């Protein structure tokens, strides 16, 4: 049995000793904030804002009940869209749109305002992953190509366990083609060069089509070792090798006649350090792990020690990169991804702190205080933000009132931490239906601190299903992307962002590529994101970041914004079109296939979450393809089954049988997954299903999915994880 948690009284708060010690002994020292100021401010804020937080959640439930009643009253009647739309306006679901405006956000870093590129999302609980993400600002193109399926294994180009020169040659050819495309030479190709270029008297001995692309260089022993170029405001660093060093671990020496050791791509421009969907943090112990990692990132001292291929590795944050310009002035480039912090939303509470009435504190308010306080350490060193801005991404807000509440939280934090007004900047996750239909008004209430809007297809679909649960059976999950609302949703996000003056000031983002092993497919598909006008888009790994960065060399997003601004506004009717199949005639085989796919995904994610505290990982799907799973993917899968159960497309007995079958498959997949060796030993769910907390949690998500607030998975996951931790 786990040792009982100790609580200490401070003002009107009962604080977990684990959290108290972290704040007093690690977080506050080195800041100008006294313990008394911090705790009094937190105490007053929690007690004054908790009732407001609760009331907003009650409003969510009230609105949901009204929508449920509307659909139930219209059951078996022809759906009248105009009536539905007017109803949503009447209950305040759709707000009146006011006059146009421009955001007034100030002091944003260049990574937000001027550079278009990939954005990583990383669980804040994993130090090694965080360091990999932060250091993914600069990534080896050679390594990324060699290790991915972009380079075919045909004709002897297999990866193997040792370096394959045939594959290496293909990598070099691919890279040369990219250089010809993005940094073209005037009269010849990069493929024609057979010796290292040189710079003498400030002049490069090879001629570029665009001389302005050459930014700087490095020399070692008077020989050129690096050429730095820029295209679409992104850097490409070509490293030359005079000493026959190894490119891509080649034991035979550099096989490149031009002696290019590597091509380094400026890749993950920004990274979201996530306290939300990609972590499993249910108590003070868990929260402090994430808080500490974020604090050490802000101090610049985060270190991860681990073994790789039998060798001990120590990983830390990369330094800035230094070059010399043609006119011999020094150039310094930021060596790390700009780090943003995703706090939790307004829903969850945490017993790390109890209020005077014994209730748990709103977790989002706690996150705002602690993650902002950690940034005070960065202000002295400017290792992250050079403008002393704090970047907090806020998820799962429902409409303008909840955005306004976030603004109020940040105002309180700024006052207590002695920050300037609007020094905490806010990213709006456009992933709930009530935010989508009121996006302009959501931005308006945060117009002085908004730095980011982003579409999240999975959460947004989960909310789409739950909001209209009573409207009828939803289309198959895979068909959602071809429905009216999804196209309207994706376009509206960009349209509204540009209308509100985001271009050159703030990020307009798009969602995750969920298949980290299928990067060839990513290169074909994900270019759609910059082509849509998004100046950032999510990727699952540093390798994916380096490859997706090539799309931003291909597309000049800021130029594209000028065209997109002219297109017609999205019809709100399309945005609220419900993806119901009014006449479902699916075969038994199709229904069973859909259930198996969703059940397997839920179980694969939940068993790691509950048993091993893994909030995000590459989980094999039913076909063995690794998919990045987090709570958003779990939300959509559980809600689609809950919807089908409610409308009689399938039965509880049928779903339970499939759950048990899929549990056996998931057990087998996890027992073979070497990537989970650093976690607690895997505990199979089958055949003792009744003893498995994870299996029970997965079933609860489905069978009680209709009754979960907004269809969220957090309440049930947290409840069952706490049970598991208590054993």
HELIX and SHEET records of a PDB file:
HELIX    1   1 UNK A   17  UNK A   22  1                                   6    
HELIX    2   2 UNK A   23  UNK A   27  3                                   5    
HELIX    3   3 UNK A   35  UNK A   73  1                                  39    
HELIX    4   4 UNK A   81  UNK A   90  1                                  10    
HELIX    5   5 UNK A  110  UNK A  113  1                                   4    
HELIX    6   6 UNK A  127  UNK A  134  1                                   8    
HELIX    7   7 UNK A  135  UNK A  137  5                                   3    
HELIX    8   8 UNK A  141  UNK A  147  1                                   7    
HELIX    9   9 UNK A  165  UNK A  182  1                                  18    
HELIX   10  10 UNK A  190  UNK A  192  5                                   3    
HELIX   11  11 UNK A  211  UNK A  213  5                                   3    
HELIX   12  12 UNK A  284  UNK A  299  1                                  16    
HELIX   13  13 UNK A  363  UNK A  381  1                                  19    
HELIX   14  14 UNK A  399  UNK A  416  1                                  18    
HELIX   15  15 UNK A  433  UNK A  436  1                                   4    
HELIX   16  16 UNK A  439  UNK A  445  1                                   7    
HELIX   17  17 UNK A  457  UNK A  467  1                                  11    
HELIX   18  18 UNK A  469  UNK A  471  5                                   3    
HELIX   19  19 UNK A  477  UNK A  482  5                                   6    
HELIX   20  20 UNK A  484  UNK A  499  1                                  16    
HELIX   21  21 UNK A  519  UNK A  525  1                                   7    
HELIX   22  22 UNK A  527  UNK A  531  1                                   5    
HELIX   23  23 UNK A  542  UNK A  554  1                                  13    
HELIX   24  24 UNK A  557  UNK A  564  1                                   8    
HELIX   25  25 UNK A  572  UNK A  575  1                                   4    
HELIX   26  26 UNK A  588  UNK A  612  1                                  25    
HELIX   27  27 UNK A  631  UNK A  646  1                                  16    
HELIX   28  28 UNK A  652  UNK A  671  1                                  20    
HELIX   29  29 UNK A  674  UNK A  676  5                                   3    
HELIX   30  30 UNK A  689  UNK A  691  5                                   3    
HELIX   31  31 UNK A  693  UNK A  703  1                                  11    
HELIX   32  32 UNK A  705  UNK A  707  5                                   3    
HELIX   33  33 UNK A  709  UNK A  711  5                                   3    
HELIX   34  34 UNK A  714  UNK A  726  1                                  13    
SHEET    1   A 4 UNK A   7  UNK A  10  0                                        
SHEET    2   A 4 UNK A  13  UNK A  16 -1                                        
SHEET    3   A 4 UNK A 349  UNK A 354 -1                                        
SHEET    4   A 4 UNK A 360  UNK A 362 -1                                        
SHEET    1   B 9 UNK A 117  UNK A 123  0                                        
SHEET    2   B 9 UNK A 268  UNK A 274  1                                        
SHEET    3   B 9 UNK A 338  UNK A 343  1                                        
SHEET    4   B 9 UNK A 390  UNK A 394  1                                        
SHEET    5   B 9 UNK A 424  UNK A 430  1                                        
SHEET    6   B 9 UNK A 450  UNK A 455  1                                        
SHEET    7   B 9 UNK A 507  UNK A 510  1                                        
SHEET    8   B 9 UNK A 536  UNK A 539  1                                        
SHEET    9   B 9 UNK A 117  UNK A 123  1                                        
SHEET    1   C 5 UNK A 138  UNK A 140  0                                        
SHEET    2   C 5 UNK A 260  UNK A 266 -1                                        
SHEET    3   C 5 UNK A 234  UNK A 240 -1                                        
SHEET    4   C 5 UNK A 223  UNK A 231 -1                                        
SHEET    5   C 5 UNK A 214  UNK A 220 -1                                        
SHEET    1   D 2 UNK A 199  UNK A 200  0                                        
SHEET    2   D 2 UNK A 203  UNK A 204 -1                                        
SHEET    1   E 2 UNK A 303  UNK A 308  0                                        
SHEET    2   E 2 UNK A 311  UNK A 316 -1                                        
SHEET    1   F 2 UNK A 321  UNK A 324  0                                        
SHEET    2   F 2 UNK A 330  UNK A 333 -1                                        
SHEET    1   G 2 UNK A 617  UNK A 620  0                                        
SHEET    2   G 2 UNK A 626  UNK A 629 -1                                        
END                                                                             
